[in-house]
Amino acid sequence: MPPTATPWAEAVTLPERVNEGYSITTQVNYVAAGTQLFEPGQQMDGAFYTVARYLSRGYLWDNVRVVGGAYGGGCSLNPTSGGFAFSSYRDPNLQGTLDIYAGTVKVLDELEIDDAALEQAIVGAAGDLDSPLTSQQKGARALTHYLTGTTDEIRQRYRDEVIGTTRESFTKFAERLRDAKLYTAVFGSKEAFAAANEKRSEESKIQVSQL
């Protein structure tokens, strides 16, 4: 059993969620946007990991990296916390990248994935679960499983859900993401923030702090 401790969410006072940005001297931006897809206590469907990986290596890579010119871009879903986040690295764009993130639901709604692409997505996701680990990585993973109470049964269920990903999994992911509110966290230039906020509504403007 994991050690008994006060849940961190009860031990600290969390600040209000806002769209936040930090202005730095740079010609590129680091653009993230995230949400809580699953609340504490909710069981996450492992098939959603497959969907997130598919988006990272398809839609987001093609638009943020190839077309947008960022050094990297993708999304990730944390099976422990239920948190989901988009991110880009050394990105010449700011609002354009946030628009790409916002377009994810529409892309999933219109997606027509064939059997071959679905199988490839599943194989890739399952392969991530079985990737080789160094001794240090094995130790870190074992400690995480211990602290979070992740049993072999939970891990097997998650693996089965990944392997059992269907087209309906993409639809369910889109539905959950559609109902969630994304908050931004960006490091970028003063000029990029000014240009982005000109295009955003008053309630969605990014609160910028100078570093």
C-alpha positions, 0 to 999 in steps of 0.5 A, a space after each residue: 500500500 502507498 504511504 499515508 499522506 495528506 493529498 497535495 490538493 488539500 495541503 496547498 492553496 492553488 492559484 486561480 486558473 488563468 491564461 498566463 504568459 511570461 515575456 522573455 527576450 526571444 525570437 521564438 515562443 514556447 506555447 502550451 495549453 492544457 486542461 483536466 480531462 479526468 478529475 481525481 477519482 475518475 478512471 481514465 480510458 487507456 485508449 485515450 493515450 493512443 488517440 493523444 499519440 496519434 494527434 502528436 504524430 499526425 495533426 499536431 506534427 504536420 501543422 505545428 512543426 512542418 507548416 508552422 516551423 516550430 522545432 517540435 510540437 505535440 500533446 500528452 495525456 498523463 494517466 496518473 493525474 488525468 491532465 492533458 496538454 498541448 505544447 510547442 518548442 522554439 515556435 515562431 508562432 503564438 496565437 497561430 499555434 493556439 488556434 491549431 490546438 483549438 482546432 483539434 476537436 474539429 479534426 477528430 470530428 471529421 477524422 476517417 481513420 482506416 483499418 491500417 492507420 488504426 492498427 499502426 496507431 495501436 501498435 505504436 502506442 503499445 510499443 511505447 509501453 514496452 520500450 526498453 528502460 535503463 536501470 534508473 528509469 526502471 527504479 523511477 517507474 517502480 517508485 511512481 507506481 508505489 507512490 500512486 498505488 498503481 498495481 499490476 492489475 491496473 497496468 494490465 487493464 490500461 494496456 488492454 484498453 490501449 490495445 483495444 482502441 477503436 474508432 469510437 475512442 477517437 469520438 469519445 476523446 473529442 467529446 471530452 476535449 470539447 467539454 473541457 476548457 483549455 488554459 494557456 501557459 506561454 513563454 514568448 516575446 513581448 511583440 508576440 503576446 501583444 499580437 495574440 491579445 489583439 485577436 483574443 476576446 477580453 475574457 480570454 486575453 493572456 495575462 503577461 508577466 515580464 521576466 
